[in-house]
């Protein structure tokens, strides 16, 4: 039976969020918005803040914004919480706006990594920021978590700094930094924070806050899961731990079988499938028929002998290669990355430690095991808190509104959406969701989800009856998980769905179908769309779900992400083959036709991913043309810190296959084709945009060099034509306005959050494109990111 996941195996050792005795300041009640100024504090009757949160995003009091969630959770525990949003980081003065925090600073770069937020995959500065009023760029510094931490220390040097958010999560160990093209130290060292909380941090943060409120020194808080901190030599809190040394890649030589002294040379060779030329053809001694082949000696460790398998995991720490080692040795970098991902299941993960510095500057970055996932009751507790569900009034215009020049695009994107779950067990190597949220799916209850839909309907200004999304990191992993909590807690696989769906994984979509039906039956709800990414290899396991989705919850277009068509890059991404996409497409078209609807699938693809050959991109381009797709937006691989694909990019090795010194042909390790250099990355993007005349000269040159000049011609079966029209010679992807301008070579704009998979709140939108690659869109018609498709019905022109 496909039973929904039971997280009790994890939760039984975790203190519930609701079991703490509230802090005395709970008597002040609930704030309409967490204060951002002294005046607001005075209105609430506060003389000080217990905790001050510093964030790189504008403050939007909505459960899709991390600082709002953290602030409201801490408020519910009784603490007075203030927020300093997007402060001027040029001095420490703006960080003193709310006074000295009584307990600690809470610092985050925001919902997105600040470097990914500010730079494109080509390392060019973006001019916009979806998390800033007016979509204005430059409101946060590079490496914001480090800069904010430094300024907090300058403002009040004796106040503990607790760092969190996705930027901290992805940098908790020494990591490859794409923007500087080198390995950087753990952010714990660079930010000089007292504690780093990685992942979804409600459980850890609540415990830390109450312990600091009890006057416990922050340096003694070393036993909280989901935290990282500095330990120096001789630290008494490290006593009693058993250390496993994993600072080198194990490279044992070939172990020869023990030789039977009674066998002849010929018999020994014959046992190994060889022959001895000196005795070849000679008759074997009669006694040899009685000789029994001796097997190699196997050593069995006695029970309780203290072997590795018997070590207590909760007191065992794995020593990774040091920062200095991984910085200078790419093999050790890949090894450390593999260990980090293997030790990611909260049911069996061990602590990790990594040395930074030498001599008097030597210190260890200690990383405790991942946090225990929240139960359904705890998820409901977090999402049912009294969020205002809108931006802070400080951002409003003279009419008290948050549109026009004051609009925050990321809020508009999720304004009418509902997050129903967390986590992802897909394990895609380029994605940061797993590293941040974990592989265990944490789901809300049906009643909590329906209550939020009703709150949107009744309380959110501008609601027209359409819920824009009912999803999460993945649209259809709600309540999916392992059939056995015990098996799930012991599993160390990087993915539950690659290379195929695990036999222990439930694929029952009935709970999700039930929510869809109940939500759309609510009075005042006209339509519920699914905007989150759909895992179609799971969806095809439930035809009833696909039918429900296609016939009731698709607004003409459904975005899915095959990412590629070729097995080489797909194996490095840990994504299913294109055949699964074809199965889903067949079902999608069948159920659309049954409903009498004209609907279209919009597939997304990645260019320049590790393991992608030029021939793979050529084959993908041929597939795109054969299937009538012309991509306007192009996703280029973006090496985010700590991702497995980033380890491939930096090291040229495949950590998924194990890390060895003997790599390449004949060796045990697998090397990976890395797409480096501007010209080759441009070529891979050009194959995705094969229809753009600006790319034809580059593609002609490449196809001839690849021996595929047969794809150049003016027929329908050719990829690009022989003729070359006059072009502006450049390429600009869709941005800012999410629409391509008319003829004349004007530059288009690009939305960062739509093309970078970071686990933030940003989701891809639609964009106008030149129909057929030659004519500008007719006013009143907005096409999707792929041309050749009809416009949405009823969409007004811009």
KEBAFI-623005 format. One record per residue (C-alpha): x, y, z; chain. Coordinates in steps of 0.02 Angstrom, whole numbers, always signed. Layout:
N
PT      u      v      w mol
PT      X      Y      Z   A
...
***
This chain:
798
PT      u      v      w mol
PT     +0     +0     +0   A
PT    +64   +174    -42   A
PT    +54   +251   +131   A
PT   +107   +432   +157   A
PT   +273   +461   +240   A
PT   +284   +450   +429   A
PT   +419   +563   +499   A
PT   +400   +497   +677   A
PT   +564   +400   +661   A
PT   +656   +566   +648   A
PT   +543   +670   +758   A
PT   +547   +558   +910   A
PT   +719   +626   +956   A
PT   +674   +808   +922   A
PT   +593   +929  +1041   A
PT   +431   +997   +965   A
PT   +432  +1181   +920   A
PT   +277  +1210  +1026   A
PT   +347  +1131  +1185   A
PT   +458  +1276  +1241   A
PT   +403  +1390  +1380   A
PT   +373  +1561  +1300   A
PT   +496  +1700  +1337   A
PT   +431  +1833  +1457   A
PT   +412  +1964  +1318   A
PT   +266  +1867  +1244   A
PT   +155  +1982  +1348   A
PT   +182  +2117  +1215   A
PT    +76  +2017  +1093   A
PT    +87  +2003   +905   A
PT   +151  +2144   +795   A
PT    +56  +2185   +634   A
PT   +228  +2193   +552   A
PT   +394  +2160   +635   A
PT   +465  +2333   +670   A
PT   +594  +2411   +554   A
PT   +614  +2574   +651   A
PT   +623  +2644   +827   A
PT   +455  +2727   +802   A
PT   +373  +2559   +768   A
PT   +456  +2486   +922   A
PT   +386  +2626  +1029   A
PT   +211  +2597   +959   A
PT   +226  +2416  +1015   A
PT   +286  +2471  +1188   A
PT   +461  +2399  +1165   A
PT   +616  +2478  +1238   A
PT   +731  +2357  +1144   A
PT   +734  +2206  +1030   A
PT   +784  +2035  +1093   A
PT   +836  +1984   +918   A
PT   +875  +2091   +766   A
PT   +867  +2008   +595   A
PT   +971  +2079   +453   A
PT   +922  +2028   +276   A
PT   +971  +2068    +97   A
PT   +789  +2062    +40   A
PT   +652  +2189    +63   A
PT   +543  +2138   +210   A
PT   +387  +2051   +147   A
PT   +284  +1972   +286   A
PT   +242  +1814   +191   A
PT   +286  +1630   +225   A
PT   +382  +1619    +61   A
PT   +510  +1744   +128   A
PT   +636  +1666   +247   A
PT   +658  +1815   +363   A
PT   +470  +1831   +387   A
PT   +458  +1647   +435   A
PT   +605  +1658   +555   A
PT   +540  +1820   +630   A
PT   +364  +1757   +658   A
PT   +425  +1591   +730   A
PT   +535  +1683   +855   A
PT   +393  +1804   +894   A
PT   +279  +1655   +930   A
PT   +410  +1595  +1055   A
PT   +391  +1760  +1148   A
PT   +540  +1858  +1083   A
PT   +538  +2038  +1023   A
PT   +604  +2032   +845   A
PT   +654  +2179   +736   A
PT   +709  +2179   +554   A
PT   +842  +2282   +465   A
PT   +811  +2253   +280   A
PT   +936  +2295   +143   A
PT  +1040  +2413   +251   A
PT  +1175  +2526   +180   A
PT  +1329  +2420   +213   A
PT  +1456  +2561   +192   A
PT  +1462  +2588   +380   A
PT  +1398  +2512   +541   A
PT  +1277  +2655   +580   A
PT  +1124  +2584   +487   A
PT  +1147  +2424   +588   A
PT  +1117  +2523   +748   A
PT   +944  +2580   +692   A
PT   +849  +2468   +814   A
PT   +976  +2476   +955   A
PT  +1078  +2337  +1032   A
PT   +996  +2164  +1023   A
PT   +975  +2085  +1194   A
PT  +1011  +1908  +1133   A
PT  +1087  +1897   +959   A
PT  +1095  +1956   +779   A
PT  +1012  +1846   +647   A
PT  +1097  +1874   +478   A
PT  +1052  +1815   +304   A
PT  +1091  +1869   +126   A
PT   +908  +1839    +81   A
PT   +803  +1712    -13   A
PT   +936  +1700   -149   A
PT  +1124  +1684   -141   A
PT  +1188  +1862   -159   A
PT  +1312  +1818   -296   A
PT  +1184  +1724   -400   A
PT  +1062  +1866   -369   A
PT  +1187  +1996   -432   A
PT  +1280  +1908   -573   A
PT  +1228  +1811   -728   A
PT  +1300  +1642   -774   A
PT  +1424  +1740   -882   A
PT  +1480  +1838   -727   A
PT  +1399  +1998   -789   A
PT  +1314  +2114   -665   A
PT  +1125  +2110   -668   A
PT  +1032  +2275   -672   A
PT   +882  +2212   -574   A
PT   +838  +2125   -411   A
PT   +669  +2039   -392   A
PT   +678  +2054   -203   A
PT   +695  +2244   -203   A
PT   +557  +2376   -221   A
PT   +553  +2438   -399   A
PT   +659  +2290   -458   A
PT   +814  +2397   -429   A
PT   +984  +2313   -427   A
PT  +1131  +2352   -314   A
PT  +1038  +2357   -148   A
PT  +1144  +2218    -72   A
PT  +1333  +2190    -74   A
PT  +1429  +2045   -149   A
PT  +1441  +1904    -20   A
PT  +1310  +1993    +83   A
PT  +1314  +1868   +227   A
PT  +1497  +1907   +260   A
PT  +1479  +2096   +243   A
PT  +1324  +2105   +355   A
PT  +1409  +1998   +488   A
PT  +1559  +2113   +490   A
PT  +1451  +2268   +509   A
PT  +1350  +2187   +649   A
PT  +1512  +2150   +741   A
PT  +1567  +2331   +718   A
PT  +1400  +2397   +780   A
PT  +1394  +2294   +941   A
PT  +1547  +2182   +955   A
PT  +1490  +2080  +1106   A
PT  +1323  +2025  +1031   A
PT  +1324  +1845   +961   A
PT  +1301  +1829   +773   A
PT  +1193  +1685   +708   A
PT  +1209  +1667   +520   A
PT  +1079  +1577   +413   A
PT   +994  +1569   +244   A
PT  +1040  +1485    +81   A
PT  +1202  +1583    +59   A
PT  +1267  +1513   +223   A
PT  +1199  +1338   +189   A
PT  +1291  +1324    +24   A
PT  +1456  +1382    +97   A
PT  +1468  +1286   +259   A
PT  +1628  +1197   +206   A
PT  +1772  +1252    +95   A
PT  +1689  +1275    -75   A
PT  +1727  +1317   -255   A
PT  +1680  +1497   -293   A
PT  +1632  +1521   -475   A
PT  +1648  +1710   -472   A
PT  +1830  +1713   -414   A
PT  +1870  +1543   -493   A
PT  +1951  +1476   -335   A
PT  +1912  +1378   -178   A
PT  +1859  +1488    -34   A
PT  +1857  +1452   +152   A
PT  +1701  +1404   +247   A
PT  +1589  +1554   +271   A
PT  +1597  +1520   +458   A
PT  +1779  +1575   +451   A
PT  +1756  +1723   +334   A
PT  +1600  +1792   +418   A
PT  +1670  +1763   +593   A
PT  +1495  +1716   +650   A
PT  +1469  +1626   +815   A
PT  +1348  +1499   +741   A
PT  +1294  +1453   +565   A
PT  +1122  +1376   +549   A
PT  +1105  +1283   +384   A
PT   +949  +1218   +301   A
PT   +773  +1262   +358   A
PT   +824  +1323   +529   A
PT   +665  +1341   +633   A
PT   +705  +1196   +749   A
PT   +886  +1246   +778   A
PT   +848  +1431   +794   A
PT   +713  +1408   +925   A
PT   +828  +1301  +1031   A
PT   +974  +1422  +1014   A
PT   +864  +1572  +1056   A
PT   +797  +1494  +1216   A
PT   +970  +1437  +1270   A
PT  +1042  +1611  +1243   A
PT   +893  +1683  +1337   A
PT   +944  +1571  +1484   A
PT  +1113  +1659  +1481   A
PT  +1203  +1508  +1410   A
PT  +1366  +1565  +1325   A
PT  +1355  +1549  +1136   A
PT  +1524  +1460  +1129   A
PT  +1453  +1318  +1233   A
PT  +1309  +1285  +1112   A
PT  +1394  +1149  +1011   A
PT  +1265  +1009  +1014   A
PT  +1124  +1079   +906   A
PT  +1090   +988   +744   A
PT  +1098  +1091   +585   A
PT  +1233  +1207   +653   A
PT  +1415  +1242   +611   A
PT  +1544  +1334   +715   A
PT  +1730  +1356   +750   A
PT  +1826  +1242   +868   A
PT  +2007  +1269   +914   A
PT  +2134  +1144   +979   A
PT  +2100  +1089  +1157   A
PT  +1916  +1139  +1156   A
PT  +1841  +1040  +1302   A
PT  +1673  +1025  +1210   A
PT  +1759   +909  +1084   A
PT  +1801   +778  +1214   A
PT  +1721   +606  +1193   A
PT  +1709   +612  +1003   A
PT  +1778   +472   +894   A
PT  +1862   +542   +739   A
PT  +1868   +452   +571   A
PT  +2007   +513   +458   A
PT  +1946   +543   +280   A
PT  +2078   +670   +229   A
PT  +2145   +563    +88   A
PT  +2069   +466    -56   A
PT  +2090   +281    -23   A
PT  +2192   +199   -162   A
PT  +2227    +19   -112   A
PT  +2323    -84   -238   A
PT  +2265   -249   -312   A
PT  +2255   -385   -181   A
PT  +2327   -549   -246   A
PT  +2245   -713   -199   A
PT  +2342   -823    -80   A
PT  +2440   -952   -180   A
PT  +2410  -1138   -151   A
PT  +2585  -1212   -128   A
PT  +2525  -1380   -195   A
PT  +2475  -1312   -366   A
PT  +2593  -1316   -513   A
PT  +2635  -1157   -607   A
PT  +2521  -1213   -748   A
PT  +2377  -1246   -630   A
PT  +2397  -1077   -548   A
PT  +2392   -993   -718   A
PT  +2243  -1097   -772   A
PT  +2148  -1048   -614   A
PT  +2174   -866   -665   A
PT  +2113   -897   -843   A
PT  +2290   -892   -915   A
PT  +2418  -1019   -975   A
PT  +2601  -1057   -943   A
PT  +2694  -1070  -1109   A
PT  +2831  -1182  -1040   A
PT  +2707  -1318   -989   A
PT  +2568  -1279  -1112   A
PT  +2501  -1440  -1185   A
PT  +2582  -1551  -1055   A
PT  +2473  -1674   -963   A
PT  +2418  -1617   -791   A
PT  +2469  -1726   -644   A
PT  +2333  -1845   -588   A
PT  +2340  -1773   -414   A
PT  +2290  -1603   -479   A
PT  +2112  -1661   -504   A
PT  +2096  -1678   -318   A
PT  +2161  -1503   -280   A
PT  +2025  -1384   -214   A
PT  +2043  -1202   -266   A
PT  +2085  -1099   -112   A
PT  +1989   -935    -92   A
PT  +2067   -775    -25   A
PT  +2065   -756   +163   A
PT  +1919   -654   +230   A
PT  +1940   -568   +397   A
PT  +1783   -557   +503   A
PT  +1781   -426   +641   A
PT  +1711   -497   +804   A
PT  +1553   -422   +873   A
PT  +1587   -275   +987   A
PT  +1768   -258   +932   A
PT  +1751    -73   +903   A
PT  +1752    -77   +713   A
PT  +1689    +68   +608   A
PT  +1520    -15   +584   A
PT  +1496    -18   +773   A
PT  +1544   +161   +809   A
PT  +1404   +266   +884   A
PT  +1353   +385   +747   A
PT  +1298   +520   +867   A
PT  +1476   +531   +937   A
PT  +1573   +502   +776   A
PT  +1647   +643   +671   A
PT  +1725   +626   +499   A
PT  +1879   +732   +466   A
PT  +1873   +800   +289   A
PT  +2027   +857   +193   A
PT  +2077  +1029   +256   A
PT  +2042  +1192   +166   A
PT  +2224  +1200   +114   A
PT  +2214  +1024    +42   A
PT  +2054  +1047    -58   A
PT  +2114  +1216   -119   A
PT  +2269  +1139   -200   A
PT  +2204   +965   -245   A
PT  +2048   +949   -354   A
PT  +2037   +762   -318   A
PT  +2023   +794   -132   A
PT  +1895   +931   -167   A
PT  +1785   +805   -259   A
PT  +1812   +680   -118   A
PT  +1758   +805    +16   A
PT  +1604   +850    -87   A
PT  +1555   +668   -103   A
PT  +1573   +638    +84   A
PT  +1467   +793   +120   A
PT  +1325   +729    +10   A
PT  +1335   +552    +77   A
PT  +1319   +620   +254   A
PT  +1158   +714   +215   A
PT  +1020   +602   +284   A
PT   +969   +661   +458   A
PT   +933   +480   +502   A
PT  +1114   +422   +487   A
PT  +1226   +573   +451   A
PT  +1382   +597   +556   A
PT  +1462   +761   +605   A
PT  +1598   +831   +491   A
PT  +1753   +931   +533   A
PT  +1871  +1025   +417   A
PT  +2032  +1111   +468   A
PT  +2066  +1290   +413   A
PT  +2236  +1370   +435   A
PT  +2398  +1306   +510   A
PT  +2502  +1341   +663   A
PT  +2434  +1475   +778   A
PT  +2292  +1514   +657   A
PT  +2232  +1334   +649   A
PT  +2049  +1302   +688   A
PT  +1919  +1175   +641   A
PT  +1751  +1209   +560   A
PT  +1634  +1086   +645   A
PT  +1472  +1040   +556   A
PT  +1340   +948   +656   A
PT  +1221   +826   +567   A
PT  +1071   +899   +472   A
PT   +918   +957   +569   A
PT   +775   +839   +606   A
PT   +633   +873   +481   A
PT   +477   +958   +543   A
PT   +323   +853   +573   A
PT   +160   +896   +486   A
PT    +98   +977   +648   A
PT   +255  +1084   +657   A
PT   +240  +1133   +474   A
PT    +62  +1189   +508   A
PT   +123  +1287   +659   A
PT   +251  +1380   +553   A
PT   +134  +1420   +408   A
PT    -18  +1463   +514   A
PT    +70  +1607   +604   A
PT     -9  +1781   +582   A
PT    +82  +1840   +426   A
PT    +23  +2005   +353   A
PT    +50  +1925   +181   A
PT   +119  +2084   +104   A
PT   +267  +2204   +100   A
PT   +304  +2315   +249   A
PT   +211  +2483   +240   A
PT   +379  +2573   +230   A
PT   +388  +2521    +46   A
PT   +215  +2587     -1   A
PT   +193  +2735   -117   A
PT    +95  +2893    -74   A
PT    -67  +2796   -100   A
PT    -15  +2656    +16   A
PT     +6  +2534   -129   A
PT   +146  +2417   -179   A
PT   +134  +2420   -368   A
PT   +215  +2527   -501   A
PT   +380  +2601   -442   A
PT   +367  +2515   -273   A
PT   +322  +2340   -335   A
PT   +428  +2196   -270   A
PT   +427  +2068   -413   A
PT   +466  +1916   -304   A
PT   +315  +1956   -196   A
PT   +204  +1980   -347   A
PT   +263  +1811   -407   A
PT   +205  +1720   -250   A
PT    +69  +1840   -192   A
PT    -73  +1719   -228   A
PT    +24  +1555   -210   A
PT    +26  +1426    -71   A
PT   +177  +1324    -17   A
PT   +118  +1149    +29   A
PT   +283  +1059    +63   A
PT   +472  +1070    +79   A
PT   +620   +968    +22   A
PT   +659   +867   -134   A
PT   +723   +690   -155   A
PT   +762   +713   -340   A
PT   +946   +747   -308   A
PT   +978   +844   -469   A
PT  +1163   +882   -462   A
PT  +1147  +1063   -522   A
PT  +1011  +1111   -398   A
PT  +1034  +1182   -223   A
PT   +866  +1132   -149   A
PT   +932   +967    -81   A
PT  +1084  +1047     +0   A
PT   +973  +1176    +85   A
PT   +804  +1095   +120   A
PT   +856   +913   +121   A
PT   +786   +755    +40   A
PT   +649   +719   +167   A
PT   +481   +787   +110   A
PT   +397   +891   +246   A
PT   +213   +916   +208   A
PT    +77  +1025   +281   A
PT    -94   +957   +326   A
PT   -239   +974   +207   A
PT   -335  +1086   +329   A
PT   -187  +1205   +347   A
PT   -170  +1221   +158   A
PT   -355  +1252   +133   A
PT   -354  +1383   +272   A
PT   -216  +1478   +182   A
PT   -312  +1474    +18   A
PT   -462  +1548   +111   A
PT   -351  +1681   +191   A
PT   -289  +1734    +20   A
PT   -466  +1741    -43   A
PT   -529  +1843   +105   A
PT   -381  +1953   +154   A
PT   -261  +1985     +9   A
PT   -296  +2141    -90   A
PT   -315  +2119   -277   A
PT   -362  +1935   -273   A
PT   -463  +1891   -428   A
PT   -505  +1711   -386   A
PT   -349  +1631   -461   A
PT   -221  +1541   -352   A
PT    -59  +1554   -450   A
PT    +22  +1400   -374   A
PT    -12  +1258   -254   A
PT   +160  +1179   -238   A
PT   +335  +1200   -172   A
PT   +510  +1153   -229   A
PT   +423  +1019   -332   A
PT   +239  +1022   -376   A
PT   +200   +838   -348   A
PT   +306   +771   -205   A
PT   +174   +811    -74   A
PT   +169   +671    +56   A
PT   +283   +560    -47   A
PT   +424   +468    +39   A
PT   +492   +299    +88   A
PT   +369   +160   +127   A
PT   +471   +120   +283   A
PT   +532   +257   +401   A
PT   +668   +139   +461   A
PT   +732   +111   +283   A
PT   +723   +296   +247   A
PT   +825   +337   +402   A
PT   +960   +214   +349   A
PT   +967   +259   +163   A
PT  +1118   +350    +93   A
PT  +1067   +362    -91   A
PT  +1084   +534   -170   A
PT   +916   +517   -260   A
PT   +755   +419   -240   A
PT   +713   +432   -426   A
PT   +879   +405   -515   A
PT   +926   +300   -610   A
PT   +749   +240   -584   A
PT   +613   +263   -455   A
PT   +661   +169   -296   A
PT   +551    +20   -257   A
PT   +532    +86    -79   A
PT   +466   +256   -136   A
PT   +279   +290   -128   A
PT   +209   +367   -287   A
PT    +30   +385   -228   A
PT    -35   +557   -281   A
PT   -207   +533   -202   A
PT   -177   +657    -57   A
PT   -127   +789   -183   A
PT   -277   +754   -295   A
PT   -389   +772   -143   A
PT   -316   +944   -102   A
PT   -336  +1003   -282   A
PT   -519   +953   -284   A
PT   -558  +1025   -113   A
PT   -469  +1190   -149   A
PT   -551  +1224   -316   A
PT   -722  +1184   -241   A
PT   -704  +1330   -119   A
PT   -823  +1474   -144   A
PT   -738  +1619   -232   A
PT   -599  +1513   -308   A
PT   -610  +1518   -497   A
PT   -448  +1431   -544   A
PT   -299  +1348   -462   A
PT   -142  +1342   -567   A
PT    +13  +1237   -536   A
PT   +165  +1347   -560   A
PT   +298  +1243   -471   A
PT   +411  +1128   -569   A
PT   +329   +960   -603   A
PT   +425   +797   -581   A
PT   +348   +710   -731   A
PT   +435   +542   -701   A
PT   +334   +531   -540   A
PT   +176   +600   -620   A
PT   +167   +462   -752   A
PT   +155   +336   -610   A
PT    -16   +409   -572   A
PT   -122   +434   -730   A
PT   -265   +496   -621   A
PT   -154   +637   -558   A
PT    -99   +685   -734   A
PT   -281   +690   -788   A
PT   -329   +797   -639   A
PT   -184   +915   -669   A
PT   -206   +933   -857   A
PT   -394   +953   -859   A
PT   -412  +1073   -711   A
PT   -247  +1156   -662   A
PT   -154  +1204   -821   A
PT   -177  +1380   -886   A
PT   -136  +1338  -1067   A
PT    +48  +1304  -1035   A
PT   +138  +1186   -918   A
PT   +323  +1207   -883   A
PT   +428  +1051   -856   A
PT   +616  +1025   -858   A
PT   +688   +878   -955   A
PT   +851   +980   -954   A
PT   +924   +878  -1098   A
PT   +890   +738  -1221   A
PT  +1058   +648  -1218   A
PT  +1110   +514  -1093   A
PT  +1284   +587  -1061   A
PT  +1233   +751   -982   A
PT  +1075   +675   -907   A
PT  +1180   +549   -811   A
PT  +1283   +692   -738   A
PT  +1124   +785   -691   A
PT  +1040   +629   -620   A
PT   +887   +662   -728   A
PT   +775   +535   -817   A
PT   +791   +497  -1003   A
PT   +692   +592  -1133   A
PT   +582   +438  -1156   A
PT   +496   +480   -992   A
PT   +458   +653  -1060   A
PT   +380   +573  -1214   A
PT   +269   +464  -1103   A
PT   +210   +616  -1006   A
PT   +183   +716  -1165   A
PT    +71   +577  -1234   A
PT    -33   +579  -1075   A
PT    -38   +769  -1072   A
PT   -103   +779  -1250   A
PT   -228   +639  -1223   A
PT   -309   +720  -1070   A
PT   -304   +894  -1147   A
PT   -398   +827  -1299   A
PT   -524   +739  -1187   A
PT   -559   +905  -1100   A
PT   -572   +996  -1266   A
PT   -427  +1110  -1221   A
PT   -282  +1170  -1328   A
PT   -135  +1162  -1207   A
PT    +53  +1155  -1227   A
PT   +204  +1087  -1136   A
PT   +350  +1206  -1113   A
PT   +512  +1107  -1086   A
PT   +665  +1189  -1009   A
PT   +844  +1140  -1052   A
PT  +1017  +1178   -984   A
PT  +1167  +1224  -1090   A
PT  +1350  +1192  -1045   A
PT  +1316  +1072   -901   A
PT  +1465   +963   -851   A
PT  +1470   +805   -956   A
PT  +1393   +890  -1108   A
PT  +1487   +867  -1272   A
PT  +1464   +982  -1420   A
PT  +1380   +835  -1509   A
PT  +1254   +821  -1366   A
PT  +1202  +1002  -1390   A
PT  +1191   +976  -1578   A
PT  +1076   +826  -1551   A
PT   +971   +928  -1430   A
PT   +955  +1067  -1560   A
PT   +898   +940  -1690   A
PT   +768   +874  -1566   A
PT   +707  +1051  -1530   A
PT   +683  +1089  -1715   A
PT   +600   +922  -1748   A
PT   +477   +957  -1608   A
PT   +448  +1139  -1656   A
PT   +525  +1226  -1506   A
PT   +616  +1393  -1515   A
PT   +685  +1444  -1346   A
PT   +691  +1628  -1304   A
PT   +760  +1610  -1128   A
PT   +915  +1501  -1112   A
PT   +973  +1421   -950   A
PT  +1162  +1406   -943   A
PT  +1240  +1299   -808   A
PT  +1278  +1407   -657   A
PT  +1401  +1326   -533   A
PT  +1321  +1362   -365   A
PT  +1429  +1326   -212   A
PT  +1428  +1148   -143   A
PT  +1323  +1071   -283   A
PT  +1385   +903   -351   A
PT  +1387   +972   -528   A
PT  +1497  +1115   -466   A
PT  +1619   +987   -397   A
PT  +1621   +909   -571   A
PT  +1650  +1080   -649   A
PT  +1797  +1119   -534   A
PT  +1880   +949   -526   A
PT  +1837   +872   -694   A
PT  +1788   +713   -599   A
PT  +1622   +628   -567   A
PT  +1592   +611   -379   A
PT  +1437   +507   -416   A
PT  +1551   +365   -475   A
PT  +1671   +377   -329   A
PT  +1832   +476   -319   A
PT  +2000   +396   -359   A
PT  +2174   +447   -406   A
PT  +2179   +338   -562   A
PT  +2056   +430   -673   A
PT  +2021   +422   -858   A
PT  +2029   +272   -978   A
PT  +2074   +114   -885   A
PT  +2062   +197   -716   A
PT  +1928   +177   -584   A
PT  +1880   +360   -579   A
PT  +1772   +442   -713   A
PT  +1824   +607   -792   A
PT  +1693   +732   -850   A
PT  +1694   +843  -1004   A
PT  +1686  +1020   -936   A
PT  +1621  +1164  -1041   A
PT  +1741  +1307  -1006   A
PT  +1783  +1467  -1095   A
PT  +1668  +1598  -1166   A
PT  +1672  +1531  -1344   A
PT  +1619  +1354  -1301   A
PT  +1485  +1412  -1180   A
PT  +1420  +1529  -1317   A
PT  +1416  +1382  -1437   A
PT  +1311  +1276  -1318   A
PT  +1190  +1419  -1293   A
PT  +1186  +1447  -1480   A
PT  +1130  +1268  -1509   A
PT   +981  +1300  -1394   A
PT   +943  +1456  -1497   A
PT   +976  +1377  -1666   A
PT   +839  +1486  -1742   A
PT   +926  +1651  -1701   A
PT  +1018  +1720  -1856   A
PT  +1148  +1797  -1740   A
PT  +1204  +1620  -1697   A
PT  +1212  +1549  -1874   A
PT  +1394  +1596  -1914   A
PT  +1455  +1513  -1753   A
PT  +1347  +1359  -1782   A
PT  +1403  +1341  -1964   A
PT  +1584  +1343  -1910   A
PT  +1551  +1215  -1772   A
PT  +1448  +1097  -1880   A
PT  +1582  +1094  -2014   A
PT  +1717  +1057  -1883   A
PT  +1608   +917  -1814   A
PT  +1585   +840  -1985   A
PT  +1399   +880  -1987   A
PT  +1389  +1003  -2131   A
PT  +1238   +900  -2187   A
PT  +1137   +998  -2058   A
PT  +1171  +1160  -2152   A
PT  +1046  +1196  -2289   A
PT   +881  +1273  -2334   A
PT   +768  +1122  -2314   A
PT   +651  +1079  -2173   A
PT   +767   +942  -2113   A
PT   +916  +1059  -2098   A
PT   +960  +1142  -1933   A
PT  +1019  +1310  -2001   A
PT  +1013  +1389  -2175   A
PT  +1155  +1431  -2291   A
PT  +1102  +1614  -2312   A
PT  +1145  +1746  -2182   A
PT  +1032  +1898  -2154   A
PT  +1097  +2060  -2082   A
PT  +1095  +2049  -1891   A
PT  +1156  +2150  -1743   A
PT  +1283  +2013  -1706   A
PT  +1238  +1992  -1524   A
PT  +1122  +1899  -1406   A
PT  +1023  +1961  -1259   A
PT   +911  +1842  -1163   A
PT   +740  +1895  -1098   A
PT   +747  +2006   -945   A
PT   +660  +2138   -837   A
PT   +503  +2162   -942   A
PT   +496  +1977   -986   A
PT   +461  +2023  -1166   A
PT   +561  +2035  -1326   A
PT   +550  +2206  -1410   A
PT   +500  +2232  -1590   A
PT   +613  +2242  -1743   A
PT   +766  +2352  -1741   A
PT   +886  +2250  -1637   A
PT   +832  +2326  -1470   A
PT   +899  +2235  -1318   A
PT   +787  +2120  -1218   A
PT   +798  +2095  -1031   A
PT   +826  +1943   -921   A
PT   +749  +1884   -760   A
PT   +880  +1801   -651   A
PT   +762  +1711   -534   A
PT   +676  +1626   -681   A
PT   +830  +1539   -747   A
PT   +933  +1495   -593   A
PT   +883  +1344   -489   A
PT   +932  +1396   -312   A
PT   +782  +1350   -207   A
PT   +731  +1533   -188   A
PT   +557  +1600   -213   A
PT   +585  +1652   -393   A
PT   +490  +1559   -528   A
PT   +497  +1573   -715   A
PT   +367  +1677   -802   A
PT   +313  +1696   -981   A
PT   +397  +1808  -1107   A
PT   +349  +1882  -1273   A
PT   +455  +1826  -1420   A
PT   +466  +1860  -1604   A
PT   +340  +1748  -1688   A
PT   +425  +1631  -1810   A
PT   +589  +1723  -1780   A
PT   +548  +1860  -1905   A
PT   +399  +1965  -1850   A
PT   +375  +2063  -1691   A
PT   +228  +2011  -1580   A
PT    +63  +2089  -1625   A
PT     -1  +2207  -1492   A
PT   -113  +2113  -1373   A
PT    -25  +1948  -1403   A
PT   +103  +1882  -1281   A
PT   +186  +1717  -1322   A
PT   +272  +1599  -1204   A
PT   +460  +1581  -1192   A
PT   +451  +1464  -1343   A
PT   +388  +1536  -1506   A
PT   +275  +1444  -1624   A
PT   +139  +1432  -1491   A
PT    -22  +1533  -1489   A
PT    -47  +1671  -1359   A
PT   -145  +1651  -1200   A
PT   -327  +1690  -1224   A
PT   -380  +1855  -1151   A
PT   -205  +1923  -1115   A
PT   -197  +2110  -1141   A
PT    -56  +2195  -1233   A
PT    +78  +2294  -1146   A
***
